[in-house]
Amino acid sequence: QQALYGCEKALGLEHTSTLITVNNLANLYAKQCKLAESEEMLQRALQGREKALGIEHMSTLDTINNLAILYTKQGKLAEGEKMYQRALQGYKKALGADNITTYIPALNTMSCLGSLFELQADLGKAKIMYSRALLGYEKVVGPDHPRSQSLQGKIYALATKTENKGL
């Protein structure tokens, strides 16, 4: 909070360094389970970054993704899905469809969206998102990396759930 106050005073409310501090404070609040405060800070960071950097800037998209994570944590699954989709579409537009599978934040978004779909009991969509993320992770970090193995486990667990439901 002191750093934010200093940035605001020295640089202004909408300076990109101030907005980085706002985003970081929001993430700290989320880790402390101060979800309302985190949401307020993330909304502020998003509005500022959209204005200062544009809606397709990677920092803006990362803030959108952070907001999606927060909404999911709050149980606001519809809002979380909307923000994940927005971040994912933005990453695709900014990076290109081929490069999205080599950008770790975009792969994280795919994985998180898979988890959200799983929470919504939409196992088909969850499997699609997990599979897309897995392909990217395997390309970037290899199949033996913990992230790749975690996704392999999630896909296997989904297959088990699907078999048990008779789908």
Salt bridges, closest charged atoms under 4 A:
GLU8 OE2 - ARG44 NH2 2.63
GLU14 OE1 - LYS51 NZ 3.25
GLU39 OE1 - LYS76 NZ 3.16
GLU50 OE2 - ARG86 NH2 2.29
GLU56 OE2 - LYS93 NZ 2.96
GLU118 OE2 - LYS161 NZ 2.69
ASP122 OD2 - LYS125 NZ 3.87
